Amino acid sequence: MTTLLAATTAAGCGGPSPTSTPAASPLASPTPAIPSTTPGETAPPTSLGSAADVPANDPSLLALLPATVDGAAVTEEPESFAEAIGDPDFVASVEAAAFPFVARSADLASGVVARLRPGVFSDAFFRDWRDSYNAGACAQAGGVVGNAEAQLGGRTVYIASCAGGLLVYHAWLDQEGVLVSMFSLGEGRFGEQLMDGLQP
């Protein structure tokens, strides 16, 4: 299993410390690596294949999220998408994706809404996706210090806590075949609000 890509700012610089003002230097969303498979499971394709195999940048996936959080608009981060499709593991498991970002004052949330390729999702895949994503996000904020589950918007959401105060959220939308992963910084808990408002 490959390791997670290092998370960087959208401009390609190092991410801010947990006490930085996020709106001035937004963190980019880490890209989960493809998990290893367990006996009896089929591994996702590992080669990039033709250009048609590259995940689509699909901003319509952002419609699964609330359009605003506390009056702040949820926007797309095309730079994060461009970085993600450079990762063969991401390309092999994801059919289409969009990278949302919302910030106001000292609060931010950033993440990925990813429609997986047919047959990729499994409990093991989801567990390894979460572990990989958490490690990348929390590497910028002191490492993972805890994991929990909560019911938000009528679905199970997995939550990781980082030492620096960053929170990381994950949900699987079975009807859509979509994984949503989001990290959040600030007392406004923008990530939690986005997860609570997921559609359908």
Rosetta blueprint (number, residue, H / E / L):
1 M L
2 T L
3 T L
4 L L
5 L L
6 A L
7 A L
8 T L
9 T E
10 A L
11 A L
12 G L
13 C L
14 G L
15 G L
16 P L
17 S L
18 P L
19 T L
20 S L
21 T L
22 P H
23 A H
24 A H
25 S L
26 P L
27 L E
28 A L
29 S L
30 P L
31 T L
32 P L
33 A L
34 I L
35 P L
36 S L
37 T L
38 T L
39 P L
40 G L
41 E L
42 T L
43 A L
44 P L
45 P L
46 T L
47 S L
48 L L
49 G L
50 S L
51 A H
52 A H
53 D H
54 V L
55 P L
56 A E
57 N E
58 D L
59 P H
60 S H
61 L H
62 L H
63 A H
64 L H
65 L L
66 P L
67 A L
68 T E
69 V E
70 D L
71 G L
72 A E
73 A E
74 V L
75 T E
76 E E
77 E L
78 P H
79 E H
80 S H
81 F H
82 A H
83 E H
84 A H
85 I L
86 G L
87 D L
88 P H
89 D H
90 F H
91 V H
92 A H
93 S H
94 V E
95 E E
96 A E
97 A E
98 A E
99 F L
100 P E
101 F E
102 V E
103 A E
104 R E
105 S L
106 A L
107 D E
108 L E
109 A E
110 S E
111 G E
112 V E
113 V E
114 A E
115 R E
116 L E
117 R L
118 P L
119 G L
120 V L
121 F L
122 S L
123 D H
124 A H
125 F H
126 F H
127 R H
128 D H
129 W H
130 R H
131 D H
132 S H
133 Y H
134 N H
135 A H
136 G H
137 A H
138 C H
139 A L
140 Q L
141 A L
142 G L
143 G L
144 V E
145 V E
146 G E
147 N E
148 A E
149 E E
150 A E
151 Q E
152 L E
153 G L
154 G L
155 R E
156 T E
157 V E
158 Y E
159 I E
160 A E
161 S E
162 C E
163 A L
164 G L
165 G L
166 L L
167 L E
168 V E
169 Y E
170 H E
171 A E
172 W E
173 L E
174 D L
175 Q L
176 E L
177 G L
178 V E
179 L E
180 V E
181 S E
182 M E
183 F E
184 S E
185 L E
186 G L
187 E L
188 G L
189 R L
190 F H
191 G H
192 E H
193 Q H
194 L H
195 M H
196 D H
197 G L
198 L L
199 Q L
200 P L
